[in-house]
Amino acid sequence: MAITKERASRLEGSFGTEKEYYHLKKIKACTKSTETLWIFFGIHTSNTLDIGRRMAKQRLQEAT
């Protein structure tokens, strides 16, 4: 049970950080579904940027 709580806390913290960084708290969605959609795309954008940074870093390391 403690592992589950720790994992949930980390996930919530990660979402909170992403919401702050991408200004998702300022979304003026009119419905719950559009708000969910905006958050969904914000999280996926964040993940895509992280993957791109890791790939670029790996290519730099391979080039040296």
C-alpha positions as CSV (number, residue, x, y, z in Angstrom):
1,M,0.0,0.0,0.0
2,A,2.9,2.4,0.8
3,I,4.4,1.9,-2.7
4,T,1.1,2.7,-4.3
5,K,0.8,6.0,-2.3
6,E,4.4,7.0,-3.1
7,R,3.8,6.2,-6.8
8,A,0.5,8.2,-6.8
9,S,2.2,11.1,-5.1
10,R,5.0,11.2,-7.7
11,L,2.6,11.0,-10.6
12,E,0.4,13.8,-9.2
13,G,3.6,15.9,-8.6
14,S,4.7,15.3,-12.2
15,F,1.3,16.4,-13.5
16,G,1.3,19.5,-11.3
17,T,4.8,20.4,-12.5
18,E,3.7,20.0,-16.2
19,K,0.6,22.0,-15.6
20,E,2.7,24.9,-14.2
21,Y,5.4,24.7,-16.9
22,Y,3.0,24.6,-19.9
23,H,0.5,27.1,-18.3
24,L,-2.3,24.6,-18.3
25,K,-3.9,26.2,-15.2
26,K,-4.8,29.1,-17.4
27,I,-7.0,27.0,-19.7
28,K,-10.4,28.5,-20.2
29,A,-12.2,25.4,-21.4
30,C,-15.9,25.6,-21.5
31,T,-16.6,22.0,-20.8
32,K,-15.0,19.2,-18.8
33,S,-14.2,17.2,-21.9
34,T,-12.4,20.1,-23.6
35,E,-10.4,20.8,-20.4
36,T,-9.4,17.1,-20.3
37,L,-8.4,17.2,-24.0
38,W,-6.2,20.3,-23.4
39,I,-4.5,18.6,-20.4
40,F,-4.1,15.4,-22.4
41,F,-2.3,17.2,-25.3
42,G,-0.2,19.2,-22.8
43,I,1.1,16.0,-21.1
44,H,1.8,14.4,-24.5
45,T,3.6,17.5,-25.7
46,S,5.8,17.3,-22.6
47,N,6.5,13.6,-23.2
48,T,7.4,14.3,-26.8
49,L,9.8,17.0,-25.9
50,D,11.5,14.8,-23.2
51,I,12.0,12.0,-25.8
52,G,13.4,14.5,-28.3
53,R,15.9,15.8,-25.8
54,R,17.0,12.3,-24.8
55,M,17.5,11.4,-28.5
56,A,19.5,14.5,-29.2
57,K,21.7,13.9,-26.1
58,Q,22.2,10.3,-27.2
59,R,23.3,11.4,-30.7
60,L,25.7,13.9,-29.3
61,Q,27.3,11.2,-27.1
62,E,27.6,8.8,-30.0
63,A,29.2,11.5,-32.2
64,T,32.0,12.1,-29.6
